[in-house]
Each structure stands twice: as structure tokens, then as C-alpha cells.
Amino acid sequence: MDPLARPEHTSPTLALFRRHFCLADHLSDWDLLEEVATAFSTIPYENLTKIIRNEEIGGQRAKRVPADVIGEHVEFGGGGTCFSLTAAMLHILRALGWRAEPILADRHYGMDTHCALVVWIDERPHLLDPGYLIVRPIPLGTSQETHVATSFNDVILRPTERGERYELYTSQQGSVSHRLTFKVAPTDPGTFLRAWDASFDWDMMRYPVLTRAYRDEHIYLQGQRIQRRGREHVVRDEIDLEQMPQQIAQEFGVDVRVVRRALEILQRKGELHGDTHAR
């Protein structure tokens, strides 16, 4: 099944999403768009379901389609990595009638290693990236720098000279870090799917990676190391391997059985650790 297939307005995945997140029926288009993006920001970024799917199926069929992402979140708190989450949000927005397209971004460790969405409002493209809590659409094509205040940091979006790329920075306690660079031209489905396929060979498939914005903190886990970041603090710790399944389940809301299954796969392959470089 094509994870980028255009949905009908009667999409059962959209119906399940609306019920689960209790989306109101009479919101303005703008408010509904923000509600959808905010809902996606609460779905955990996690590679556990990806590790399991790759082990059990592998190949191109390992990509989880929007029905999988939303259904598994409702069933056991699953989430996904940026490609599956972006494809799922694309499905929801298109089913609601929006014109939306995926875009790719480059990070310091590789090209096309992140993705987000562009949605057209009044025939003008706007950026959405719930992973970085950009849940209120940001208009593209301007020369203005945009600041988004979150509960734990500030996100800064800077257009390049020609406006073809936007650099994303995060700022906390006076420290500004470049995170990625968006290429704002919509990517074609083939390029997006090839980048998604390539992600199954990334280093991050060798250890658990999870992030979640919860209350006033950003929680990030890589390998056995966990980091909690607020506006005025950063706390780092290492999780004992025996306590890891229960703690991941508690911190990120993913069913402990899913956590155990993914960790078993990694341990059998002799892989579990990872050099932490926080988002």
C-alpha cells in the first residue's frame, strides 16, 4: 500500500483520528489546522515500532502507512519517526481538504534526514513541523526571521538569501544551536519514499530513540541515556537496562510489551547503545 496515497474525505483513518483527539466540529479552517498539528505533536517520536516492523517484514513493505500509525497510537501509544508521522499528517490534512505536500530537510549528519509539511492557506505556502512544535502554520516566502516560543525552548526559523531554504535553530538559556535546514520546494513522492527507505539503514536503527514534549519539558532518550530539558534546566541520566522497558513505557506512553519486543531485537543483534546527540 502506498503511504502517500491521496485519501478520500471519508477516510476511516481520519475518522479514528478525530474521535481519538476529540476534534471539534465547528472550528475555523485555521484553528482546525492548528488543532491537527497540535495533536500530532503529542504523538511520540519513537523508532521502536520501526525496529519491530523492519525485523518482522523488512524491505519497502516495512514502511508504516497512515492507518498503521494512527491505529497503533490509539491501540498502544505508538508513534513513529519523522517519515511515518509526516505521511500520517499528510493523509489527515488531505482528507480534510487541504492542499499539502511533504518537504525534506538536511541535518549535520546527512541530506534528506528530516521531513515536514507545507500546507497552502489562501494560496500561500505555510510550514508545519509538529516534531519541533511548529503547530501554528508559518508563512514561507518572506525575508523575516520567525521565532516560536515553546514550553522548554525557542525555535528560530531563518530564510536563506533566496528563500529556497529555511534554517531551523533552537535556543535555550542563551545557547543557539543549528538543527536542520528545510528545502521548502515540495518533494516528489519518489524522492520522499527513497529517503524513507534509506532511513532503515541509519545508525539510529541500532538503538532506541524516543522524544516527547510533556508538560513543560522535552524528554529525549537515545540508547540508555535520557535527557529532560526545560527552559531553565537540562538533566541527564542513564537508565539501568533491567528498568528500561518500564521507564520508557512510563516516560513516553508506549505499551511496555512493544518496548520489550524492540529491545529484545536490539539485544539479540548486540545493539542497544548510541552516542547521544540531542535534538
URZILIN-V952822 format. One record per backbone hydrogen bond with DSSP energy under -0.5 kcal/mol. CO is the residue of the C=O (numbers start at 1). NH is the residue of the N-H. Records with the same first field share a line. If there is no record, write none. Layout:
# URZILIN-V952822
CO = NH + NH
This chain:
# URZILIN-V952822
1 = 3
2 = 5
8 = 11
11 = 15
12 = 16
13 = 17
14 = 18
15 = 19
16 = 20
17 = 21
18 = 22 + 23
19 = 22
28 = 32
29 = 33
30 = 34
31 = 35
32 = 36
33 = 37
34 = 38
35 = 39
36 = 40
37 = 41
38 = 42
39 = 42
40 = 43
41 = 213
44 = 46 + 80
45 = 211
47 = 51
48 = 52
49 = 53
50 = 54
51 = 55
52 = 56
53 = 57 + 58
58 = 61
59 = 62
60 = 63
63 = 65
65 = 68 + 69
66 = 70
67 = 71
68 = 72
69 = 73
70 = 74
71 = 75
72 = 76 + 78
73 = 77
76 = 255
80 = 46
81 = 85
82 = 86
83 = 87
84 = 88
85 = 89
86 = 90
87 = 91
88 = 92
89 = 93
90 = 94
91 = 95
92 = 96
93 = 98
94 = 97
98 = 100
99 = 120
101 = 118
102 = 187
103 = 116
104 = 183
105 = 113 + 114
106 = 181
107 = 110
110 = 107 + 113
114 = 105
116 = 103
117 = 128
118 = 101
119 = 121 + 126
121 = 124
124 = 121
125 = 140
126 = 119
127 = 138
128 = 117
129 = 132 + 134
130 = 133
133 = 135
134 = 129
135 = 137
137 = 139
138 = 127
146 = 157
148 = 150 + 155
151 = 231
153 = 150
154 = 171
155 = 148
156 = 158 + 169
157 = 146 + 159
158 = 167
160 = 163
164 = 184
165 = 160
166 = 182
167 = 158 + 169
168 = 179 + 180
169 = 156
170 = 177
171 = 154
172 = 175
174 = 176
175 = 172
177 = 170
180 = 168
181 = 106
182 = 166 + 184
183 = 104
188 = 192
189 = 193
190 = 194
191 = 195
192 = 196
193 = 197
194 = 198
195 = 199
196 = 199
197 = 200
198 = 201
199 = 202
202 = 205
203 = 206
204 = 207
208 = 223
209 = 47
210 = 221
211 = 45
212 = 214 + 219
214 = 217
217 = 214 + 219
218 = 229
219 = 212
220 = 227
221 = 210
222 = 225
224 = 239
225 = 222
226 = 237
227 = 220 + 229
228 = 235
229 = 218
233 = 230
235 = 228
237 = 226
240 = 243 + 244
241 = 244
243 = 247
244 = 248
245 = 249
246 = 250
247 = 251
248 = 252 + 254
249 = 253
255 = 258 + 259
256 = 260
257 = 261
258 = 262
259 = 263
260 = 264
261 = 265
262 = 266
263 = 267
264 = 268
265 = 269
266 = 271
267 = 270
274 = 276
